[in-house]
Amino acid sequence: MIRVFARKTKWTPTDELAFYDEPPLFDLPDLPVRVNCVFTRDKERAIKLSKAWSRRFKDVLCGGPAFDDAGGEYIPGRFLTKAVTITSRGCYKNCPWCYVPRREGKIRELTIRDGWVVQDNNLLACSRKHIEKVFEMLSMQPIPASFPGGLDLDLVEPWNIDLLRELQKQHKLATIWVAFDTEQSLDKLSRAKEMFGGFNIGRRFAYVLIGYKDDTLDRAKSRLERVYEGERGFLPFAMLHDQNTDYEWKKLQTKWCRPAAYRKPSTSGNESIINSKYSRASCG
Ligand code: SF4
């Protein structure tokens, strides 16, 4: 299958059948073409690309999260690089800013495929059996695992921490991600500080959603500072709302998604494991 992407990211594949533009001049096999669009702001470009590919290929479809696709079984390497795995879709919550419940419905467990970047919307909403199998798979991967899909602080239980500790013991844990989306989440973060205390601060991140409807730059900055200055046990990582493309917001996000740019020298830890290009599947 030929895949065409409306935007290139760290996680989109780069094999010989992955494209980011209109069809190339050279010959290609007559395969189905799937145009994939993740961000709603790229929809127009995705439609334009579909039209361009339709002029040369018969079977062209345009879809992806931005077009509210519910998503089926996850195939590593197809729309995301083989580093990424998605072992469940959907979510049991209905956070008003989130597309997941509307697009993917309630939580459903998928076949567990290899990968070390866990992009499930809400892994901890899955059954214990499923979660344990996911950790088993992660312990066998060549690269330490990260959880940019987010670990839901409402669901974290001591046995989840034990699983993370076990990964850490095997040197198979890179980063843990949680979310600070509302004022109430601040208390949750503070409570979680102790639970996650056994993990290096340079491995613990809290997504801070900014730039959604009615948010202001001052309020967003204050939330980011409250996570950082308040030493809640996680480093803030600004996530700009999908539909916000304003320059000032982008500037704020750029600073607050790079710990090297906001951490005070005396508190800097292991920066090398931090990757500012993480993209969140949702938040958890
Ligand atoms: S933001 Fe996270 S917890 Fe809330 S509905 Fe979306 S995936 Fe679920």
Residues whose N, C-alpha, C, O or C-beta is under 5 A from the ligand:
A	BS01	SF4	C91 K93 N94 C95 C98 V100 N121 N122 S282 C283 G284
